[in-house]
Amino acid sequence: MEIQIPSFVNRNPDIVMSEIKSQMEAMLGRQLQPAQLEQLILQIIGYREILLLERFNAGMAQLLYQFSHAPVLDYIAALVAVERLPASHAGCVIQFTLVPGHGNVVIPGGTRVATQDGIIFATTEDLIISASDDVMDVVATAQVAGKAANGIEPGKISLILDPLAFVSAAANITVPGGGGDTETDESLRERIKLAPTQYSTAGSRASYTFHAKSANPSIIDVSVSSPIPGTVFIVPLLESGTYDQVIQDIYNTCSAETVRPLTDTVIVSEPSEINYTIEVDLIVYEGVDITAAQTDVLRILQEFSTQRSRRLGADIIKSHIIQACRIPQVYDVAVTEPMSNIIVDFDQVPICTGIIVGVSGVNYG
């Protein structure tokens, strides 16, 4: 349910103009007529007063986290010890290959390897390669934070910017993930709502959810459960990118001694995908533009599937699909795929792989 911005002051133009007119007539000792000069001046005064009242109401709404935006929202967050998450760096594993016959080689932390289009990764620690090894792996993170470094195919990060003796090649063997842009206002509002749970250890579901969401700005949803006593199972959902870096971030955050109870064992895993397709047959009203009706229903179903894919455990219910398709041009809807309701578990995310919108007839209604 959408929350409406409260009215802190009366901003009804008719009431404002009536009050101004009454006050002016009392001062002049006579009634004002619509065509008189004083009435025109009052309209200008009333217009300016309504503008000020609107600004005042908007300013007061900024003091409520539900309606606030940056930078005011950041000050509100500070009151409950929450800070906006900065952009995070994508991470991956880079494999270095050495020429035969080398001795012991040290690849220092900070060694840079880039893609052809200039996305630079740097190793996070010193890598010591003995004379008996020709290849060795090391973790590297993008130098520039953000989502742009996510999803690069293996082998594409291969341009060595800091040449080293005996090193013949380098390439990423995993897809970078975990890079996220600066936290959005919407995400920060959600964490402000969860903030009171942080004042104790993360024993509650809401507390673990708060700490997990605070680990990386690319997280859009989190599921927390305890399938076995003493075990906390955390599943994050990302807007984009791979999960390796984010899983490590969440584990590091929620396993800190100041966060989790000593008796809890934290397990972090990526969600499993539930693939499905949507196929509907429409009966439209006589005389409507069939192509336009199909296009509108297709757009609505795409929005429907996108919304479901941004939540863990979002069930796909046939009646919800029918309800989404009920636009003014449509007389009736039949859902042929999915054949039955799809119940999605807490650690799963529904992914729509295709949408087909057909028209099987028309009806006069």
C-alpha positions as CSV (number, residue, x, y, z in Angstrom):
1,M,0.0,0.0,0.0
2,E,1.4,3.3,-1.1
3,I,1.9,5.9,1.7
4,Q,0.6,9.3,1.0
5,I,2.5,12.4,1.9
6,P,0.8,13.9,4.9
7,S,-0.7,17.5,4.9
8,F,1.1,19.6,7.5
9,V,-0.8,22.7,6.5
10,N,-4.1,23.5,4.7
11,R,-3.1,24.1,1.1
12,N,-6.6,24.2,-0.4
13,P,-6.6,27.2,-2.8
14,D,-10.3,28.0,-2.3
15,I,-9.9,28.1,1.5
16,V,-6.7,30.2,1.2
17,M,-8.3,32.7,-1.2
18,S,-11.4,32.9,1.0
19,E,-9.4,33.7,4.1
20,I,-7.4,36.4,2.3
21,K,-10.5,38.0,0.8
22,S,-12.3,38.0,4.2
23,Q,-9.3,39.7,5.9
24,M,-9.0,42.3,3.1
25,E,-12.8,43.1,3.2
26,A,-12.6,43.5,7.0
27,M,-9.7,46.0,6.6
28,L,-11.4,47.9,3.8
29,G,-14.9,47.8,5.4
30,R,-16.6,46.8,2.1
31,Q,-17.1,43.8,-0.1
32,L,-14.8,43.1,-3.1
33,Q,-16.2,42.4,-6.5
34,P,-14.5,40.1,-9.0
35,A,-13.5,42.8,-11.4
36,Q,-12.0,45.2,-8.9
37,L,-8.3,45.9,-8.8
38,E,-8.0,44.7,-5.2
39,Q,-9.4,41.3,-6.2
40,L,-6.7,40.9,-8.8
41,I,-4.0,41.8,-6.3
42,L,-5.5,39.3,-3.9
43,Q,-5.2,36.5,-6.5
44,I,-1.5,37.3,-6.9
45,I,-1.0,37.2,-3.1
46,G,-3.0,34.0,-2.8
47,Y,-0.9,32.4,-5.6
48,R,2.3,33.3,-3.8
49,E,1.0,32.0,-0.4
50,I,0.0,28.7,-1.9
51,L,3.4,28.3,-3.4
52,L,5.0,28.9,0.0
53,L,2.6,26.5,1.7
54,E,3.5,23.8,-0.9
55,R,7.2,24.4,-0.3
56,F,6.6,24.2,3.5
57,N,4.7,21.0,3.2
58,A,7.4,19.5,0.9
59,G,10.1,20.6,3.3
60,M,8.3,19.0,6.3
61,A,7.9,15.8,4.3
62,Q,11.6,15.7,3.9
63,L,11.9,15.1,7.6
64,L,10.1,11.8,7.3
65,Y,12.4,9.0,5.9
66,Q,9.5,7.6,3.8
67,F,9.5,10.7,1.6
68,S,13.0,12.1,2.1
69,H,15.7,12.2,-0.6
70,A,19.4,12.8,-0.5
71,P,21.1,14.7,1.1
72,V,18.4,15.1,3.8
73,L,17.8,11.3,3.9
74,D,21.5,10.8,4.8
75,Y,21.1,13.1,7.9
76,I,18.0,11.1,8.9
77,A,19.9,7.9,8.5
78,A,22.7,9.2,10.8
79,L,20.2,9.5,13.6
80,V,19.8,5.7,13.7
81,A,23.5,5.0,13.1
82,V,23.1,4.1,9.4
83,E,25.2,5.5,6.5
84,R,24.6,5.3,2.8
85,L,26.6,2.4,1.3
86,P,29.3,3.7,-1.0
87,A,29.9,2.1,-4.4
88,S,31.5,-1.3,-4.1
89,H,34.4,-2.8,-6.2
90,A,33.8,-5.9,-8.4
91,G,36.1,-8.8,-7.6
92,C,37.4,-11.8,-9.6
93,V,40.2,-14.4,-9.7
94,I,43.0,-13.7,-12.1
95,Q,45.4,-16.5,-13.1
96,F,49.1,-15.6,-13.8
97,T,51.1,-17.8,-16.1
98,L,54.9,-17.9,-16.0
99,V,57.5,-18.9,-18.6
100,P,59.2,-22.3,-18.1
101,G,62.4,-22.5,-16.1
102,H,61.7,-19.6,-13.8
103,G,62.8,-19.3,-10.2
104,N,60.8,-18.1,-7.3
105,V,58.7,-15.2,-8.4
106,V,56.8,-12.6,-6.4
107,I,53.8,-10.8,-8.0
108,P,53.2,-7.8,-5.7
109,G,49.8,-6.8,-4.5
110,G,48.4,-4.0,-6.6
111,T,49.6,-5.5,-9.9
112,R,47.2,-4.2,-12.5
113,V,45.5,-6.2,-15.3
114,A,43.0,-4.6,-17.6
115,T,40.5,-5.3,-20.3
116,Q,40.9,-3.9,-23.9
117,D,38.4,-1.2,-23.1
118,G,40.2,0.1,-20.1
119,I,38.5,-1.5,-17.0
120,I,41.4,-2.1,-14.6
121,F,41.7,-4.7,-11.9
122,A,44.5,-4.8,-9.3
123,T,45.6,-7.8,-7.2
124,T,44.7,-7.6,-3.5
125,E,47.8,-9.3,-2.0
126,D,51.3,-10.5,-2.8
127,L,51.4,-13.7,-4.8
128,I,54.5,-15.9,-4.3
129,I,55.0,-18.5,-7.0
130,S,57.6,-21.2,-6.4
131,A,59.9,-22.5,-9.1
132,S,57.8,-25.7,-9.4
133,D,54.6,-23.9,-10.3
134,D,53.9,-22.3,-13.7
135,V,50.4,-20.9,-12.9
136,M,48.9,-19.3,-9.8
137,D,45.6,-17.7,-8.9
138,V,45.0,-14.5,-7.0
139,V,42.0,-12.3,-6.1
140,A,41.8,-8.9,-7.8
141,T,39.3,-6.0,-7.5
142,A,38.3,-3.3,-9.9
143,Q,40.1,0.0,-9.3
144,V,36.9,1.9,-10.1
145,A,33.8,1.0,-8.0
146,G,30.5,0.4,-9.6
147,K,28.5,-2.1,-11.7
148,A,30.4,-1.4,-14.9
149,A,33.1,-4.0,-14.0
150,N,30.6,-6.8,-13.4
151,G,30.0,-9.6,-15.8
152,I,33.2,-9.6,-17.8
153,E,33.7,-12.9,-19.5
154,P,36.6,-15.1,-18.5
155,G,39.8,-14.4,-20.4
156,K,38.9,-10.8,-21.2
157,I,40.9,-9.2,-18.3
158,S,44.3,-10.0,-19.8
159,L,46.2,-6.8,-20.5
160,I,49.1,-6.7,-18.0
161,L,49.7,-3.0,-17.2
162,D,52.6,-3.7,-14.8
163,P,55.0,-6.1,-16.6
164,L,56.9,-8.5,-14.5
165,A,59.9,-10.7,-15.2
166,F,59.0,-14.3,-16.0
167,V,55.2,-13.5,-16.2
168,S,54.0,-14.4,-19.7
169,A,50.2,-14.0,-19.4
170,A,47.4,-13.2,-17.1
171,A,43.6,-13.6,-17.4
172,N,40.5,-13.7,-15.3
173,I,39.2,-17.3,-14.7
174,T,36.0,-16.1,-13.0
175,V,33.4,-13.6,-13.9
176,P,33.7,-10.4,-11.9
177,G,30.8,-9.7,-9.5
178,G,29.9,-7.7,-6.4
179,G,30.4,-4.3,-8.0
180,G,27.6,-1.9,-7.0
181,D,26.8,1.7,-7.5
182,T,26.2,4.0,-4.5
183,E,23.2,2.9,-2.5
184,T,19.9,4.3,-3.8
185,D,17.4,6.3,-1.7
186,E,14.9,3.4,-1.8
187,S,17.5,0.9,-0.5
188,L,18.6,3.3,2.2
189,R,15.0,3.9,3.4
190,E,14.6,0.1,3.8
191,R,17.7,-0.1,5.9
192,I,16.6,2.8,8.0
193,K,13.3,0.9,8.7
194,L,15.4,-2.1,9.8
195,A,17.9,0.0,11.8
196,P,16.4,-0.6,15.3
197,T,17.2,-4.3,14.9
198,Q,21.0,-3.5,14.8
199,Y,21.2,-2.5,18.4
200,S,21.3,-6.1,19.6
201,T,23.3,-9.0,18.1
202,A,21.9,-10.4,14.9
203,G,19.7,-13.1,16.6
204,S,16.5,-12.0,14.9
205,R,15.6,-12.5,11.3
206,A,15.2,-8.7,10.8
207,S,18.6,-8.1,12.4
208,Y,20.4,-10.5,10.1
209,T,18.5,-8.9,7.1
210,F,19.7,-5.5,8.1
211,H,23.4,-6.5,8.5
212,A,23.3,-8.6,5.2
213,K,21.9,-5.7,3.2
214,S,24.5,-3.4,4.7
215,A,27.3,-5.6,3.3
216,N,27.0,-4.5,-0.4
217,P,24.9,-1.9,-2.2
218,S,24.1,-4.2,-5.1
219,I,21.9,-6.4,-2.9
220,I,18.2,-5.8,-3.6
221,D,16.7,-8.6,-1.4
222,V,17.8,-10.9,1.3
223,S,16.2,-14.1,2.7
224,V,17.2,-15.3,6.2
225,S,16.2,-18.7,7.6
226,S,17.3,-21.3,10.1
227,P,16.7,-24.7,8.7
228,I,18.8,-26.3,11.4
229,P,19.0,-25.0,15.0
230,G,22.1,-22.9,15.4
231,T,22.5,-22.4,11.7
232,V,21.6,-19.2,9.9
233,F,21.1,-19.5,6.1
234,I,21.4,-16.2,4.2
235,V,20.5,-15.9,0.6
236,P,21.1,-12.5,-1.2
237,L,19.5,-11.4,-4.5
238,L,21.6,-9.1,-6.7
239,E,20.4,-6.6,-9.3
240,S,23.2,-7.8,-11.6
241,G,26.6,-9.6,-11.6
242,T,28.0,-12.7,-10.0
243,Y,27.7,-13.7,-6.4
244,D,31.2,-14.7,-5.2
245,Q,32.3,-11.3,-4.0
246,V,28.9,-10.5,-2.4
247,I,28.8,-13.8,-0.6
248,Q,32.1,-13.1,0.9
249,D,31.1,-9.5,1.9
250,I,27.9,-10.8,3.6
251,Y,29.8,-13.6,5.4
252,N,32.4,-11.1,6.7
253,T,29.7,-8.7,7.9
254,C,27.4,-11.2,9.5
255,S,30.1,-13.4,11.0
256,A,31.8,-10.5,12.9
257,E,32.0,-11.2,16.6
258,T,30.1,-7.9,17.3
259,V,27.2,-9.0,15.1
260,R,26.3,-12.7,15.4
261,P,25.6,-14.7,18.5
262,L,28.4,-17.1,19.4
263,T,26.1,-20.1,18.9
264,D,25.2,-19.2,15.3
265,T,26.9,-20.6,12.3
266,V,26.4,-18.4,9.2
267,I,26.0,-19.9,5.8
268,V,25.7,-17.6,2.7
269,S,24.6,-18.9,-0.7
270,E,23.4,-17.6,-3.9
271,P,19.7,-18.2,-4.9
272,S,18.6,-20.9,-7.2
273,E,16.6,-19.9,-10.3
274,I,13.1,-21.1,-11.1
275,N,12.6,-20.7,-14.8
276,Y,9.1,-20.3,-16.2
277,T,7.3,-18.9,-19.3
278,I,4.1,-17.0,-19.6
279,E,1.7,-17.7,-22.4
280,V,-1.8,-16.1,-22.4
281,D,-4.7,-16.1,-24.9
282,L,-6.8,-13.0,-25.1
283,I,-10.4,-12.5,-26.1
284,V,-10.6,-8.8,-27.0
285,Y,-13.6,-6.5,-27.5
286,E,-15.0,-6.0,-30.9
287,G,-13.4,-3.0,-32.7
288,V,-10.3,-2.6,-30.6
289,D,-6.8,-2.5,-32.1
290,I,-5.7,-6.1,-31.6
291,T,-2.0,-5.4,-32.2
292,A,-2.1,-2.5,-29.7
293,A,-3.9,-4.7,-27.1
294,Q,-1.2,-7.4,-27.5
295,T,1.5,-4.9,-27.1
296,D,0.0,-3.4,-24.0
297,V,-0.5,-6.8,-22.4
298,L,3.1,-7.9,-23.3
299,R,4.5,-4.7,-21.7
300,I,2.4,-5.3,-18.5
301,L,3.6,-9.0,-18.3
302,Q,7.2,-7.9,-18.8
303,E,6.8,-5.5,-15.8
304,F,5.1,-8.3,-13.9
305,S,7.9,-10.7,-14.4
306,T,10.6,-8.1,-13.7
307,Q,8.9,-7.3,-10.4
308,R,8.8,-10.9,-9.4
309,S,12.5,-11.4,-10.3
310,R,13.5,-8.7,-7.8
311,R,12.1,-10.7,-4.9
312,L,13.2,-14.0,-3.3
313,G,10.3,-16.4,-2.8
314,A,7.9,-14.5,-5.0
315,D,5.2,-17.1,-6.2
316,I,3.9,-17.0,-9.7
317,I,0.1,-17.2,-9.4
318,K,-2.1,-17.7,-12.4
319,S,-4.9,-15.4,-11.0
320,H,-2.3,-12.7,-10.6
321,I,-1.3,-13.0,-14.3
322,I,-5.0,-12.8,-15.3
323,Q,-5.5,-9.8,-13.1
324,A,-2.5,-8.0,-14.7
325,C,-3.9,-8.7,-18.2
326,R,-7.3,-7.2,-17.5
327,I,-7.0,-3.9,-19.4
328,P,-10.0,-2.1,-21.0
329,Q,-9.4,-3.7,-24.4
330,V,-9.5,-7.3,-23.0
331,Y,-12.8,-9.2,-22.5
332,D,-11.3,-12.4,-21.1
333,V,-7.9,-14.0,-20.5
334,A,-6.8,-17.7,-20.5
335,V,-3.4,-18.6,-19.1
336,T,-1.9,-21.6,-20.8
337,E,1.6,-21.3,-19.3
338,P,2.3,-21.8,-16.5
339,M,-0.1,-24.7,-16.3
340,S,-0.4,-24.3,-12.5
341,N,0.7,-22.0,-9.8
342,I,4.5,-21.9,-9.2
343,I,5.4,-21.9,-5.5
344,V,8.9,-20.3,-5.1
345,D,10.9,-21.2,-2.0
346,F,12.6,-18.6,0.2
347,D,16.0,-19.3,-1.4
348,Q,14.8,-19.2,-5.0
349,V,14.1,-16.4,-7.5
350,P,11.6,-16.7,-10.4
351,I,13.1,-16.0,-13.8
352,C,10.8,-15.5,-16.8
353,T,12.4,-16.9,-20.0
354,G,9.7,-16.0,-22.4
355,I,6.3,-14.3,-22.8
356,I,3.8,-15.1,-25.6
357,V,0.6,-13.1,-26.0
358,G,-2.0,-14.5,-28.4
359,V,-5.5,-13.5,-29.4
360,S,-8.0,-16.3,-29.8
361,G,-11.2,-14.3,-30.5
362,V,-13.3,-11.2,-30.2
363,N,-16.5,-10.5,-28.2
364,Y,-19.1,-7.8,-28.3
365,G,-19.2,-7.8,-24.5
